[in-house]
Amino acid sequence: MSLDNTKLLDFLGEVDKELSRRIVVVAVGGTAMTLLKAKPSTIDVDFTIPGEFYDEFEKAKKIVNPGFRVDLFQDGAVFITMLSEDYLKKSKPIRTKLKNIQLRALNPVDIVITKIARLDERDEQDIESCIKKFKIKKSQIIKRAKAIGYSGNDEVFKGNLEIMLKKFFG
């Protein structure tokens, strides 16, 4: 199933109705790219949510039962990558009419970093799109890569980083 901006916001609108207070939700990966208009759609939905709001969002998501995959991570974790503590401050606000959800999208440099960690063919395409659309510089990626925590094999991450840097910056 392909999820465009409208479908993403419709889903969040349903979740929003089930929430009893204002929370912060940060879109990551393809979800963030779709909300930032760097790609037309995503195949699944991914968020990292500050710990204080995680359980409430999870409960509302279960009530809504969207019929597509929604992965939730906490406090700047994205799959096996742990972003720097300032990920939330660096994230981009997404304008919506949601009452209880303050929607944000991961900073494009952080999107690139989390994509480098996994690095499949779709990730490479997303990295290229982010670099072009947001005019990301090699130095930004290198600096941010040093600030993350990676729970996988560090040598694999470093190797993926080198491959991407050579591929997109020569």
Backbone hydrogen bonds, N-H to C=O, Kabsch-Sander energy under -0.5 kcal/mol:
donor,donor_aa,acceptor,acceptor_aa,energy
3,L,42,T,-3.0
4,D,2,S,-0.6
8,L,4,D,-2.6
9,L,5,N,-2.7
10,D,6,T,-2.4
11,F,7,K,-2.4
12,L,8,L,-2.4
13,G,9,L,-2.1
14,E,10,D,-1.8
15,V,11,F,-2.2
16,D,12,L,-3.0
17,K,13,G,-1.3
18,E,14,E,-0.7
18,E,15,V,-1.4
19,L,15,V,-0.5
19,L,16,D,-1.2
23,I,100,N,-3.3
25,V,102,Q,-2.2
26,V,48,T,-1.7
27,A,25,V,-0.6
27,A,104,R,-3.4
28,V,46,D,-2.3
31,T,28,V,-1.1
32,A,28,V,-1.2
33,M,29,G,-2.2
34,T,30,G,-2.4
35,L,31,T,-2.3
36,L,32,A,-2.2
37,K,34,T,-1.2
38,A,33,M,-3.5
39,K,33,M,-1.0
42,T,3,L,-2.1
45,V,69,R,-2.1
47,F,71,D,-2.2
48,T,26,V,-2.6
49,I,73,F,-2.8
53,F,50,P,-2.6
54,Y,50,P,-1.0
55,D,51,G,-0.6
57,F,53,F,-2.2
58,E,54,Y,-2.7
59,K,55,D,-2.5
60,A,56,E,-2.2
61,K,57,F,-2.8
62,K,58,E,-2.0
63,I,59,K,-1.7
64,V,60,A,-2.3
65,N,61,K,-2.4
71,D,45,V,-3.3
73,F,47,F,-2.3
75,D,49,I,-2.1
77,A,74,Q,-1.9
78,V,81,T,-3.0
81,T,78,V,-2.4
82,M,149,G,-3.9
83,L,76,G,-2.7
83,L,81,T,-0.6
87,Y,84,S,-2.1
88,L,85,E,-0.5
90,K,86,D,-2.3
91,S,87,Y,-1.1
92,K,105,A,-3.4
94,I,103,L,-2.7
95,R,93,P,-0.5
102,Q,23,I,-3.4
102,Q,100,N,-0.6
103,L,101,I,-1.0
104,R,25,V,-2.5
105,A,92,K,-2.8
106,L,27,A,-2.7
110,D,107,N,-0.6
111,I,107,N,-2.1
112,V,108,P,-2.2
113,I,109,V,-2.2
114,T,110,D,-2.4
115,K,111,I,-2.0
116,I,112,V,-2.2
117,A,113,I,-1.3
118,R,114,T,-0.8
119,L,115,K,-2.6
124,E,120,D,-2.2
125,Q,121,E,-1.8
126,D,122,R,-2.3
127,I,123,D,-2.8
128,E,124,E,-2.4
129,S,125,Q,-2.3
130,C,126,D,-2.5
131,I,127,I,-2.7
132,K,128,E,-2.4
133,K,129,S,-3.0
134,F,130,C,-2.5
135,K,131,I,-0.5
135,K,132,K,-0.5
136,I,131,I,-1.1
140,Q,137,K,-0.5
141,I,137,K,-1.6
142,I,138,K,-2.4
143,K,139,S,-2.4
144,R,140,Q,-2.3
145,A,141,I,-2.6
146,K,142,I,-1.3
147,A,143,K,-0.5
147,A,144,R,-1.2
148,I,145,A,-0.8
149,G,82,M,-3.5
151,S,80,I,-2.7
154,D,152,G,-0.7
156,V,153,N,-0.5
157,F,153,N,-2.0
158,K,154,D,-2.8
159,G,155,E,-2.3
160,N,156,V,-2.8
161,L,157,F,-2.6
162,E,158,K,-2.3
163,I,159,G,-2.4
164,M,160,N,-2.4
165,L,161,L,-2.7
166,K,162,E,-2.5
167,K,163,I,-2.5
168,F,164,M,-2.5
169,F,165,L,-2.1
170,G,166,K,-1.7
